[in-house]
Amino acid sequence: MGLLDDLKKQADALKAQDTDRTESLRANAVAVDIALRRNFLYLNDLGKQLNVVQMPCPFTYKIPTLPDISGLIVKDFHCDFRSKHFIDKDYYGEVHVTYRAWSDKILTVKKGPDEMEKFRDFLWSNNIEHKSEQFRDQRKVITHEIFKVVCDFRVQGKIEGDHETGKIKIVTKNVGALEVDLFNLLAQEFSEQSVEEYAKYFIGRPTIWPDLVKKSVLNVRAAAPAPKPKPQVQVPYTPPVRAAAPAAPPPEEKKGLFGSLKSFIKKDD
């Protein structure tokens, strides 16, 4: 019975460890689910209001060789979510949000053979709607291309949860500029205030969102370790060599009152 009892104890210990790990993972998954659900409900409701109001968009976009593009409005705001099955149930897995920073302006620009391909690649990579027409000379050689660029920029955001670690990754595109931004937070840090500040950032309102992200435990840099003290070199002690004592100087003649009198008497003799 001793062997069987030992095996039962080991099995019970392993089951307890698995239970503890499962409960820890489930707690992280619940925290992620709450954070993503909170984001979806807020952003989805925000989008319904913005689609009615069509609020001005404060962003200014820059396209090479074109004037700055501003005077846009927020249009076609949309938010949805994806579920994820984790352990034994479904949780919120991702929240996607997008809108158009739109204007009815169309900008026209002419590009020569050396610039056409590069400019076209820039428009495609940033998902900027455009039309173009190439022109050729009598020998059918392309001389230039006319681009008509639509002032319509798709602003996108993806909030993705890691249910195992309890972390949230936020990726945004074209928020304020034609670029991609990445943020990381713990699910527990995505409070109602954080959701609102993220929404402000996403539509270009004054916000403290960057400061909230910097304060996250995922982004606070640990203090650099103190530099190691330099080893001290032990120099052996060498006693100094004593120089010979100088010869005693001859006795000086007193120059006080009595010395002066003696000198005066000698002069009289």
C-alpha positions as CSV (number, residue, x, y, z in Angstrom):
1,M,0.0,0.0,0.0
2,G,3.0,2.4,0.5
3,L,3.7,2.5,-3.3
4,L,0.0,3.1,-4.1
5,D,-0.3,5.8,-1.5
6,D,2.7,7.6,-2.8
7,L,1.4,7.5,-6.4
8,K,-2.0,8.8,-5.3
9,K,-0.3,11.7,-3.5
10,Q,1.7,12.6,-6.5
11,A,-1.4,12.4,-8.7
12,D,-3.3,14.6,-6.4
13,A,-0.5,17.1,-6.3
14,L,-0.4,17.3,-10.1
15,K,-4.1,17.7,-10.3
16,A,-4.0,20.5,-7.8
17,Q,-1.3,22.2,-9.8
18,D,-3.3,21.8,-13.0
19,T,-6.4,23.2,-11.3
20,D,-4.5,26.2,-10.0
21,R,-3.1,26.9,-13.4
22,T,-6.5,26.6,-15.1
23,E,-8.0,29.0,-12.6
24,S,-5.2,31.5,-13.2
25,L,-5.7,31.2,-16.9
26,R,-9.5,31.6,-16.5
27,A,-9.0,34.7,-14.4
28,N,-6.8,36.3,-17.1
29,A,-9.4,35.3,-19.8
30,V,-12.2,36.9,-17.8
31,A,-10.2,40.1,-17.4
32,V,-9.6,40.2,-21.1
33,D,-13.2,39.5,-21.9
34,I,-14.3,42.4,-19.6
35,A,-11.9,44.8,-21.2
36,L,-12.8,44.0,-24.7
37,R,-16.5,43.9,-24.0
38,R,-16.2,47.4,-22.4
39,N,-14.4,48.7,-25.5
40,F,-17.0,47.3,-27.9
41,L,-20.0,48.6,-26.0
42,Y,-18.5,52.1,-25.7
43,L,-17.1,52.3,-29.3
44,N,-20.2,50.8,-30.9
45,D,-22.5,53.4,-29.1
46,L,-20.0,56.2,-30.0
47,G,-20.2,55.2,-33.7
48,K,-24.0,55.4,-33.7
49,Q,-23.8,59.0,-32.5
50,L,-21.0,60.0,-34.8
51,N,-22.8,58.6,-37.9
52,V,-25.6,61.0,-37.2
53,V,-23.5,64.1,-36.2
54,Q,-20.7,63.6,-38.8
55,M,-18.2,65.4,-36.6
56,P,-15.3,67.3,-38.3
57,C,-12.1,65.3,-38.2
58,P,-9.1,67.4,-37.0
59,F,-6.5,65.2,-38.7
60,T,-4.3,66.6,-41.5
61,Y,-2.8,64.1,-43.9
62,K,0.3,64.5,-46.0
63,I,0.9,62.9,-49.4
64,P,4.2,63.6,-51.1
65,T,4.1,66.5,-53.6
66,L,0.5,67.3,-52.7
67,P,-0.8,70.1,-50.4
68,D,-1.7,69.1,-46.9
69,I,-5.2,67.5,-46.7
70,S,-7.5,68.8,-44.0
71,G,-11.2,69.8,-43.6
72,L,-12.3,66.2,-43.4
73,I,-15.3,64.8,-41.5
74,V,-15.9,61.5,-39.6
75,K,-18.0,59.2,-41.7
76,D,-19.2,55.5,-41.8
77,F,-18.0,54.7,-38.2
78,H,-18.3,50.9,-37.7
79,C,-17.4,48.6,-34.7
80,D,-17.6,44.9,-34.3
81,F,-16.0,42.0,-32.4
82,R,-14.7,38.5,-32.8
83,S,-15.1,35.7,-30.3
84,K,-12.4,33.2,-29.1
85,H,-12.9,29.8,-27.5
86,F,-10.5,29.4,-24.6
87,I,-10.4,26.5,-22.1
88,D,-14.1,25.7,-21.9
89,K,-16.1,28.7,-23.2
90,D,-16.3,31.6,-25.6
91,Y,-14.9,35.0,-24.7
92,Y,-14.5,38.4,-26.5
93,G,-11.3,37.9,-28.6
94,E,-10.9,41.1,-30.7
95,V,-12.6,44.4,-31.3
96,H,-12.3,46.1,-34.7
97,V,-13.2,49.7,-35.2
98,T,-13.0,51.8,-38.4
99,Y,-14.3,55.0,-40.0
100,R,-13.6,57.3,-42.9
101,A,-11.9,60.6,-42.6
102,W,-13.6,62.0,-45.8
103,S,-13.9,65.0,-48.0
104,D,-15.4,65.4,-51.5
105,K,-12.2,67.0,-52.7
106,I,-10.2,65.3,-55.5
107,L,-6.5,66.3,-55.9
108,T,-4.8,66.0,-59.3
109,V,-1.1,65.5,-59.7
110,K,1.2,64.8,-62.7
111,K,4.0,62.3,-62.4
112,G,6.8,61.6,-64.8
113,P,8.2,58.1,-65.7
114,D,10.7,58.3,-62.8
115,E,8.0,59.0,-60.2
116,M,4.9,57.2,-61.3
117,E,5.7,53.8,-59.8
118,K,6.8,55.1,-56.5
119,F,3.8,57.4,-56.1
120,R,1.4,54.6,-57.1
121,D,3.0,52.2,-54.5
122,F,2.6,54.9,-51.8
123,L,-1.2,55.2,-52.6
124,W,-1.7,51.5,-52.7
125,S,0.2,50.8,-49.4
126,N,-1.9,53.4,-47.6
127,N,-5.1,52.2,-49.1
128,I,-5.8,55.6,-50.7
129,E,-8.5,55.6,-53.4
130,H,-7.3,57.1,-56.7
131,K,-7.6,56.9,-60.4
132,S,-4.8,57.4,-63.0
133,E,-4.3,57.7,-66.7
134,Q,-1.1,57.3,-68.6
135,F,-0.1,59.3,-71.6
136,R,2.2,58.3,-74.4
137,D,4.0,60.0,-77.2
138,Q,3.9,59.1,-80.9
139,R,6.3,56.2,-80.4
140,K,3.9,54.8,-77.7
141,V,6.4,55.6,-75.0
142,I,4.8,56.6,-71.7
143,T,5.6,60.3,-71.0
144,H,3.7,60.9,-67.8
145,E,0.7,59.8,-65.7
146,I,-2.1,61.9,-64.2
147,F,-3.3,60.8,-60.8
148,K,-6.6,61.9,-59.3
149,V,-6.5,61.3,-55.5
150,V,-9.7,61.0,-53.5
151,C,-9.5,62.7,-50.0
152,D,-10.8,59.6,-48.3
153,F,-8.7,58.0,-45.6
154,R,-9.7,54.8,-43.7
155,V,-8.8,55.1,-40.0
156,Q,-8.6,51.6,-38.4
157,G,-8.1,50.1,-35.0
158,K,-7.8,46.6,-33.7
159,I,-7.9,45.7,-30.0
160,E,-6.7,42.1,-29.4
161,G,-6.6,40.1,-26.2
162,D,-4.2,37.5,-25.0
163,H,-6.4,35.3,-22.8
164,E,-3.5,33.3,-21.5
165,T,-1.4,36.3,-20.2
166,G,-4.1,38.8,-19.6
167,K,-2.5,41.4,-22.0
168,I,-4.2,43.7,-24.5
169,K,-2.5,44.7,-27.8
170,I,-3.9,47.8,-29.7
171,V,-2.9,48.5,-33.3
172,T,-4.1,51.6,-35.1
173,K,-3.6,52.8,-38.6
174,N,-3.9,56.3,-40.0
175,V,-4.8,58.0,-36.7
176,G,-3.5,61.5,-37.3
177,A,-1.0,60.5,-40.0
178,L,-0.4,57.8,-42.6
179,E,1.3,55.4,-40.2
180,V,0.7,52.5,-37.8
181,D,0.9,52.7,-34.0
182,L,1.1,50.0,-31.4
183,F,0.1,50.1,-27.8
184,N,0.2,47.4,-25.0
185,L,-1.8,47.3,-21.7
186,L,-2.8,44.8,-19.1
187,A,-6.5,44.0,-19.4
188,Q,-7.0,45.1,-15.8
189,E,-5.6,48.5,-16.7
190,F,-8.2,49.0,-19.4
191,S,-10.7,50.8,-17.1
192,E,-13.7,52.9,-18.2
193,Q,-11.5,56.0,-18.2
194,S,-8.9,54.2,-20.5
195,V,-11.6,53.2,-22.9
196,E,-12.9,56.8,-23.2
197,E,-9.4,58.2,-23.6
198,Y,-8.6,55.6,-26.3
199,A,-11.8,56.7,-28.1
200,K,-10.8,60.4,-27.9
201,Y,-7.4,59.5,-29.3
202,F,-9.0,57.5,-32.1
203,I,-11.2,60.3,-33.3
204,G,-8.7,63.1,-32.7
205,R,-10.0,64.7,-29.5
206,P,-7.7,66.0,-26.7
207,T,-6.7,63.0,-24.6
208,I,-4.3,61.7,-22.1
209,W,-4.2,58.2,-23.8
210,P,-0.4,58.3,-24.5
211,D,0.3,59.0,-20.8
212,L,-2.0,56.2,-19.7
213,V,-0.1,53.8,-21.9
214,K,3.3,55.0,-20.7
215,K,2.2,54.3,-17.1
216,S,1.3,50.7,-17.8
217,V,3.4,48.1,-16.0
218,L,4.2,46.7,-19.5
219,N,5.8,49.9,-20.6
220,V,7.5,51.3,-17.5
221,R,11.2,50.7,-17.8
222,A,13.0,49.2,-14.8
223,A,15.7,51.4,-13.3
224,A,19.2,50.7,-14.7
225,P,21.3,48.7,-12.2
226,A,24.0,50.7,-10.4
227,P,27.4,50.3,-12.1
228,K,29.8,47.9,-10.4
229,P,32.5,49.6,-8.4
230,K,35.9,49.4,-10.2
231,P,38.4,47.1,-8.4
232,Q,40.9,48.9,-6.4
233,V,44.5,48.1,-7.2
234,Q,46.6,47.5,-4.1
235,V,49.9,49.2,-4.5
236,P,52.6,47.9,-2.1
237,Y,53.8,50.4,0.4
238,T,57.4,51.6,0.0
239,P,58.7,53.7,2.8
240,P,60.3,57.0,1.7
241,V,64.2,57.2,1.7
242,R,65.3,59.7,4.3
243,A,67.7,62.3,3.0
244,A,70.8,63.2,5.1
245,A,70.2,66.0,7.6
246,P,71.7,69.3,6.4
247,A,74.6,70.8,8.3
248,A,73.7,73.2,11.0
249,P,74.1,76.8,9.8
250,P,76.7,79.1,11.6
251,P,75.2,81.0,14.5
252,E,73.7,84.2,13.3
253,E,74.7,87.4,15.0
254,K,71.9,88.7,17.1
255,K,70.3,91.7,15.5
256,G,68.3,92.7,18.5
257,L,69.0,95.6,20.8
258,F,72.1,94.0,22.4
259,G,73.6,93.0,19.0
260,S,73.3,96.6,17.8
261,L,75.1,97.9,20.8
262,K,77.9,95.4,20.4
263,S,78.4,96.5,16.8
264,F,78.5,100.1,17.8
265,I,81.2,99.5,20.5
266,K,83.4,97.6,18.0
267,K,83.2,100.5,15.6
268,D,84.4,102.9,18.3
269,D,87.5,100.7,19.1
